């Protein structure tokens, strides 16, 4: 079985130092709308491999004389592929129309010779200086009207037809050259498409495309005025050409929330169209090679679900430790990351088309956070094995060598800037790859999910429009949309439920349990689907803020949350909801226990046949129900109208739903995650306390021990 961390560390340290060369001077080496059908080619990710691991490498940053050594050492780490080229446009095309790809072909050949597969990238994230100088219209314009400049990355404007033309040209050159190279197994489109920090582009191209999008959606300007409520503040338009991108920097008061919601929908559509255009170009030439793009973990601007038909593999970027503090994890949280965030993204990306992975996972300490602590020893290994347990097909890390120049000088790699000194995170990747190789030998083909586990299968319904609208109109500084979702997701994982995070266009009827947190925007068609689901035997859990608005973001002309009232078997008090200021804590009781709340609490009035589950214990409405449940057909509907501060109420109410449905659940500590895949149980400990694995007495421990330290891992078979 796999070596211990210290054993593998000693082994690899010796390996690298034996290969260390004398110091070497560094020198530089020379609008499609139709959806692209997803290729159903299972050999892209053979089931027997389960998960493969690779790393980013920048041959252009290092002397060519070192490439072969670096590739050979990657393979000695156990890595199976190398990722190259997403920031190299200026090297691919140093002058317009002059393509220099021989150096990349040499790098691909050397990687292949070392036994590595290759993932190449389209370089649109870093347009060259000549493009910016010759065509400044391809550059983004920020909210203050400043045109961005060459000198960083992501300055290109997706909505510029000129930019798209140049992107298509360089992509065609790359795909023609490498699209049938057997060493190249896949392509990544761009890099972290997000225009960092919600920096939308406010240029004329984007404005014109937004206007076209609106015209296609509404048909007439009268329809837009009606659905945006433009009689308010006399915001009426006479034609679509008068509509601008909502921009707080040029508005005295708040932007129209309906306009902002539509712009964010447009922006997500535009990004998906940009991805689709690049995928289409690649597939004209690339044969038997998969295509992906690395979305940003939990970022809200781009909707990965819009690209599920255009990509063969859904991947994302995540850096679990960069100074954030997660109180629910305990005092070591800032060194461990948040298991709910990581798990949520795996469980969202995986069901989109069946192939999911992380294209950029932290290798160790980073440099770009407000504070950049070291991960806890073992944490990198834990993140990798958590990904394995979550069903990931592929994991890649940024980056192999710590850079000597640029904005990320203090960003760790697998090895230091000398190219040979191993860093702790790289050794943990090597440890994981050795463990995966051993687990491959023990995999049971077509292993069936254990019946007790399958009985808890849960879908969590996620909708980007809801997230846009909630974030744009939170009504209280204490509201956090993703924090609300994580309360429910995290609670489900403490019960050891297998979770799929699904979108409305996916079939949720096959899940015994369905949770729809804060589902603010909806229509009667969705409520009818929920009703049929429950009547057929499903158990539905709805939460605070659900059903308050229609899809336009308008309140209903009727009682509060009109469409869901018959479904939940309750009405709302004439005051509907309350929010508490600052650090004020209210109390709500459930099952003889008291819970703190503060951000959002709704006042329910159950109908006959509906049971009050939780009640407010203070404030002027003490005694009013805060959560209800009812039977409907063969199933149940539970409504939780209050958000607790610690997420403990959400956990206990969910537990009661499963118990009432006669489905036994477990009681794991928060942030102690247990997943199942391919016949293996995988436990990862994101908490700050030692945990005991819930393995039966006869279970065979394959990795780790029954007592799992913070940042630790255990794998077993039953």
N, C-alpha and C positions, 0 to 999 in steps of 0.2 A: 504493500500500500504506500501512499505518498509519504515522502520524507517529512520530517518536522520542519518548522520554519527555520530553526537554527541550522539544521543539517543542510538544507538546500541553500541557505545563505552562505555557509562556508564553502560548499561545493562550487557555487557560481562565482563567488568572489575569487577563488583560485582560478577558475576558468578564464575570467576576464583579465585578470592581471597577467596571466601567461600570454595573453594575446596583445598586451599593451605595447604599442610601438613607441619609438622615439618621437618627440614633439615634431609636428609637421606644420609648416606655414600654411595658413588658410588662403585659398584662392577660389574665385567663383568659376564653376564650369560654364564652359560655353553654354404671330398670334394664332396658336392653334387651339380651337375650341373643342374639337372632337376628342373625346376621352380615348386614351391609349389603353387597350385591353391588357390586363395583367396576365403575364405568361404563367400558365400552370405547369411549371417544370420542377417537379419535386427534387430532382438531382442537384438543384442549386444548393440545397441544404439537406443532405442525406440524413434521414432520421437516426441512423446508427451513430452519426457524429455528435448528435445532441447539440453541442455548443462549440464554436470555434473562437479562438482569441488571436488578435493581431495588434498592430501598433502603427501610429503615424511616423513617417520618416521624411526628411527633407534633404534629398541628395544634393539639391542646389545650394544648400547652406554649408556643405562640407567638402573637403578636397576629394576628388574622384578616386584618389589612391586609397581612401579609407572605406569606400562603399562596400567592397567585397567583404572586408573584415566585419563591418557593421551588420551586413545581412547574415553572415555566418554566425555571429554571436546572437542575433535574434533567434535563429533556428535552434541554437544551443539552449536558449531559454525555453524552448518548446513551442514558440509562437508558430502559427500556421499561415499567416498572411501579413502583408505590409501594405500600408495605405500611403499614397503619394500624389502630390500635384495640385492640391486645391488652391494654392496661393501662388502659382507659377506663371500666370499669364504673361507677365513682362519678360519671362525667359522663353516661353513658348513662341511669343510673337514680339520680339524686341522693336520691330518697326512694322508699320501697317502692311500686311500681306506677305511679310517675310517670316516664315515659320522655321524654327530651329528645334526639332524634336529628337534629334539623334541622341542627345545626352540622356533623354528620358528612356529611349529604347535601350541604351546601354544599362541604365539602372534596372529596368524591368528584366533584362536578360540576366544580370548578376543576381537579382533576387530569386529568379526562377532556378538558377544554377545552385543557389544555396538551399533550395527546397521550399521556398516561400511562394504562395499564391499572391497575386497583386490586385489591389483595388485602386483604380485611378479616379480622378475627380475632374469635373469641369471647373474652370478657374474664374468663373464670373464674379466671385466675391472680391477679387482684387484686379480691377481693370488697370491697364498700363497707363503710364503718364501721357504717352502720345495720344491716346484716345480722349483723355480729359482735355488736353490742349487743343486738339483738332475739332472736338465735338463737345464743348462744355455743357450742351443741353442734355447729355447723358447723366449728369450729376444730380443727386438729390438736392432739394431745396428745403431747409428746415422751417420750423414754425415762425421764426423771425424773418423769413424771406432770404436767408443767407444760402448761397449756393455752396455745397460742400466741395472740398478740394482734394487733389491727389496727396497722398502722404499717410494714409491709414488703410482701412479696408471697409467694404460694404457701402461705398459711396455711390455705387451705380444705381440708377433709377429703373426699376422693372417696367415701368409704364412708358418709357421712352422707346419708340419704335427703332430709333437708331441704335440704342444700346442693345436691344434684342437682336438686331441684325448682326452686330459684331459678335455677340455671344454665340449665335447660331454658326457663324463662320469658324470660330476657333473650336467649337465643339465638333463640327463636321471634320475638321482637320484631325483632331484627336481620335475620333471614332473611326475614321478611315484608316488611320495608321495602326490603331490598337484594337479595333473592334472584333478582329478575328484572331488575335494573338492568344494562343492557348494558355499563356501564363496569366492573363488578365481574366479574373473571374467576375468582376463587378465594377460598377460606376457609382460614385456619389455626385449628386448634382449640387453645385454651389457649396456653401458652408453656413450653417446656422442662420437660415433665412429668417430674419426678424427685424432688420433695421433697428439695431440695438436701442433699448430703452424707449420703445414705442416712438421712435423718430420717424413718423410718417413723412412722406415727401409731399410738399404742397406746391409742386411745380404745375405748369400749364398742361403738360401731358396727362398727369394724374387727375387734374381737375376735369379735363375733357373726357377721359375714360370713365370717371365717376358719373358725369352727366349722361353719358351713353348708357351706363349700367342702370341709372335711375329711369331713363326713358324706356328701356327694355322692361323694367319691372313694373312701372306705373302706367305706361301708355300715354297718359295725358297729364298735364301739369295740375289740373283740378284734382286728379286722384292723389297726386303727391301732396298737395296742400291739405287735402282731407286727412290723409294718413299720418302726416306730420303735425296735425293740429295747428296749422300755420295762422289761424285767426288769432291765436295767443300772441301777444306783443306785436301784432300786425306784421307777421313774418311772411306774408303771402308773396308768391312768385307769379310772374306772368309767363315765363318760359323756362325751360331747363337750363338754358345758357346762363341764367342769372344765379344758378345755384353754385356756391363755393364749397370747398371742403371745410367742414366745421373746425375752426382753429381758435382755441381759447386765447392764443397770443394776440389775436386781432379783434377780439370781442370784448365789450365792456362787461357784459353779464354772462351767465352760463349759456353754453351752446344749446340749441334745441336737442333734447335727448333722443328724439326719433331720428333726426338727421345724423347724430353721432352713431346711433345703432346701425343705421344703413351704411354709413361710411365704413364702419368696422367690418360689416358683412362684405362690402365691396373689396376692402383691402385683403381680406382672407381669400376671396374669390380670385383676385388679381394675382396673389402669390401662388395659388394653386394653378392658375393658367400659365404662369411663368415656369413652374416646375414641369407642367405638362408639355410646354413647348420644348424645353431642354430634353425631356425624355423622348419626345418624338424624333428629334434630331439624332440622338444617340442610337435609337433603334433602327434608323435607316441603314446603319452600317454595322452596329454591334450585334453579333450573333452569339447566342448561348451565354450571355453575360447578364447578370441581374443589375437592376437600377434602384437606387435609393436616394434619399436626402436626409441629412441629420437635423430634425426639428429640435427646437429648444424645449427642455423639460418644463412643463407646467406654464410656459409662456402663453399668453392669451391672444396674441395678434394673428397667428397662423393656425389654421385648423387642419391637423393632419388627416382627418377623416375625408377631407375634400380630395386628397391625393391617393386614396387607397386603391383606385383602379389604375393609377398611372405608375405605381411603384411596385416592385416585386418584394421589397423588404422595407418595413417601417422601422426607421432608426431615429435616434435622438441623442442629444448631448446632456450630460449631467455631471456636475461637480458637487458632491454631497457635503464637502467641508471647505468653507471659505469664510468662516467667521460668524455665520448665523448661529443663534442659540435656540434650541428647541426644548423648552422647559419640561415637556412631557417625557423626554428621554432621561432626565436627571443631569447631574453635574458633568458628565462626560459627553453630553450631546454635541457640543461644538467640535468634538473629535470623531464623532461617529456618523453624523448625518441623521436624516429622518426616514425611517423605514416606511412610513405611510406615503410620503412623496414618491420615493423610488418605486414602491409597489404599485401605487396608483398608475404611474406612467407605463410600467410593464403591462398592467392589466387593461389599460386603455389601448395601447398600440398593438398588442398581440391579436385581439379579435378583429382588427380592421381588415386584414387579409391573410392572417394565419402565420406570417413570418415577421418576427420582431427582434430587435436587438439594440444595443447601445453602440453608436459609432464613435462616441467620445466620452470616455470615463476617466476620471481623475486618477493619476498615477502616484500622487503624493501631495506634498505642499504646493500651493499655487501662489500667484503674486498679485492678482487683480482684485481681490476682495478688499473690503474696508480693513479687515484684519485677516491674517492668513496663517492660522495655526497648523501645526503638524497633525495629520490624522493619527488616531490611536494605532500603535502597532497591531497589525492584524485586520484593521478596518478595510483596507483595500481588498484583501482576500475575502472579507465578509461581503463587500458589495458585489464582487464577482460571483460568489456562490449564491447570493440572493438572486442575482440575475439568472443564474442557472436554474434555481428552483422555480423562478417565475416563468420559465419556458423560453428564455431568449435563445435565438439561434446563433447569434454573433455578438462578440464584445470586442471593441477596439479602444485603445488608449491613446490619448494625446499627451506625451509624445515620447519617442525613443531616447533622444539625446537632449539634455538641458541646453538651451541656446546660449551662445556667447554674445549675441547682439540682438537688438530689437526691444520691443515692449515687454517681453516675457522672460527677462534674464533670470529671474528668481523662480521660475516655474519648473518644478521637478520633472524629470523624465525617468526612463528606466535606468539610464546611466548618466553620469555627470557630463560636463562640457568637454572633458578629455575623451569621451567616447568609450571608455573602458571601465571606469570605476562604477560598480553597481550601486544603485540607490535602493532603499528599502522597498518602495512600491514595486519596482521592477522584479524584485525577488518574490514578492507576493503574487504577482502575475504568473511567474514561473511555477510557483507552488501550485497555483490553481490549475494551470495547464497539465501538470503532472497528475493531479487528482482527476481531472476530466478524462485523461487517457486511461486511468485505472477504472473509472466508473464505466467507460465505454465497454470494457470487457465484461462487466456485470449487468449491463442493461438487459432488460427483459422486453423483447419486441412485442408490441401490441399489448403492453401491460394495461389492465383496466383500472380506472380510478376506484379506490375502495368505496364500497357502497355507503358507509357511514359518512364519508367525506362528500360524495356526490349528492347525498340527500340535502346538503347545506348549500348547494350551488346557488349563487346570488348574482344578479345583474344590478349594477349601479348605473343609472341613466344620467348621461352627461351631454350637455348642449352648450355650444359656444355662444349662441345668441343670448341664452340666459346669463352666461358669465359676463358678456359684454354689458348687458343691461344692469345687472346687479352691481358690477364694479363702477359703472358710470353714475349710478343713482343709489348709493349705499344707505343713505338717510341717517347714518350714524358712523362716527369714526371707529366704533368698536366692531363693525361688521367686516368680515374677511371672507370672501366667497369661497376660495380654495380651503381656507381653514375650516369652514363649515362642512365642505365635502369630506375633508380628511377626518373630521370627527366620526363620520359614519363609516368611511372606509377603514379607519383604524379600529373602530369597534368591531367590525366584521372580522378583521384579522385576529383580534383577541379571541374570537369564538372559533378560530381555525376554519373559516369558510373560504372555499374557492370562489374568487370574485372575477367577473368580467365587467369592465367598464365599457358600456355600449352606448351607441347613438340611436336616435329614433328609427332610422332606416334599417336597423338590425332587428332580428327576431328575438324578443325577450319572452315569448310564450313558453319556451322550453325550460325556463329557470323556475324552481319552486318559490324563490323569493326575489322581489324586485324593490329596490330602494331608489327613489327619485328625490334627491335633496334640493331644496330651494328652487323648485322648477317653476320659476316666475312667469315665463311666457309660454302659453299653450293655446290650444284650440279645442273645440268640442270633439274633433276626430281623435285626438290623442286621449281625451278623457273616455271616449267610447272604447278605445283599445284597452285602456286600464281596466275599465268596467268588465269587459269580456274576459280579460286575463284573470281577474279575481273570481268571477262567476264560475270559471272553469277549474278553480282550485288553487290559484296563485295567491301569494301573500304579499300585499303591496304596502310599502311604508313611504308616506309622503311627509315632508318636513316644512318648517317655517318658510313663508313667503311664496309657497306654491300657489299657482293659479291666480295671482293678483292681476295679471295683465294679459291682453291678447298678443298675438305675434307682432303687432305693430309697436308694442310697448304702451298701449293705452289701457287705462282702467276700464272695467266692465260697466256698462250702463245698467246697473242693478245692484243687488247685495254684494258685499265684499266677497271676492273670489267665487263669483256666481257658478262657473262651470263645474266646480268640484264639490259643491255642497251636497248634492244627492249621493255622490260617491262616498264621501267621508261620513255621511249621516250626521252632520252638525252644521250649525251656522256660526257666524262670528258676532261677538258683542258689538254694540253700536260704536264702541271705541276701537274695535278691531285688534289693535296691537299697541305695545308700549316699548320704550327704549330707556335705559337708565344711563345717567351721565357718569363720566370719569371712572372712578374706581368704585362706584356704588354697586353693591351686590344685593340682588333680590334672592328670595328663597322659593323653591318649588319642591313639592313632596311627591314621592312615588314609592309604593311598596313599603311604607314606613320609614323611608330614608329621606333626608333633606339634601338638596343640590343647589349650588350657586348658579345664578344666571345674571346677565347684564346687557347683552347687545340687542336681543330681539325676543319679545314674548307676545304671543297672540292669545286673545281671550275667546275661548270656544264655548258654545252652548249646544251640548249634545241633544240629538233627537231621541225619541223613544227607540229603544233597541240598540243604542250606541252607549258604550261604557266610557266614563271618564277614567283615564289611567293616572294622570298626574294633575296636581292642583297647585295654584299659587298659595304661598303661606303668609305673604305680607303684602304691602302696598294697599291702596284703597279698594282693590278688587280681590282681596284675600278670599280664597275658597273657589275662585273661578277655575274651570278646567283649563289645563295647558296642553294636554294630550288626550286623544281618544282612540278607541278601537271598536270595530263592529264586524260582524259576520255578513257576508254577501255571497249568496250562492254557495259554492263549495270552498270559498276562500275567505280571506280577511283583509280589511283595510285599516291601517293604523296611521293616525296623523299626529305628528309631534310639532307643536306650534311654538316651542321655546328652544333656544340654544343655550346649553349649559356652558359654564366657563371652562370646565375641565374635560368635557366630553363624556363624563361618567353617566349622566342621565341617558344620553344617546345609547351608550353601551348596554345599560340595564333594560331599557325599553326594547331594544332589538332582541336581547336575550329572552325577554318575555314572549315576544312574537314567535320565536323558534320553539320555545318550550310549549306554548299553547298549541303549536302545530305538531307536537310530538316528534320533533327533530332534535336529538341530543346535540349539544354543542360543547366545546371545551372552554376552559378559562385560563387562557394564556396571559402573561403580563403584557401590558402595553409596550409596543416596540420589540417584542420577542416574536419573530415571524416564522411560521412553519408552512412550507409549501410542499406540494407533491408534483413530481413529473417523472415519466418514464419508469415508474416503479420505485423511485427514490423519494424518501422524505428528506427535506433540507431545512434545517433550523438555523436562523441567523439572529444574533442578539444585538439589536440597536439600543438596548436599555443600558443603564449604568450599573445594573446589578447582575450577579450571577444567576443563571436560570437553569432549570432542569428540563431535559427534552421529554416530551410526552410519548416516549417509545415503549412498547410493551416489553416485558421481561425477556422474551426470546428474540428480540430484534437484534440484528447484526449491525453494529456501529462500524461504518466504513471510513468516516472522516470525523475526527474529534472524539469527544467523550460525552457522557451523559450530563455532566455539569459544564455549561457553556459560559465562559467568561464574557464580559463586555467586549464587543467586537469579534466574538468567536463564532464558530460554525460547527455543526454536527450534521452528518448524513448517515442515514440508515435504511435498511430494507426490512420488510416484515415477511 
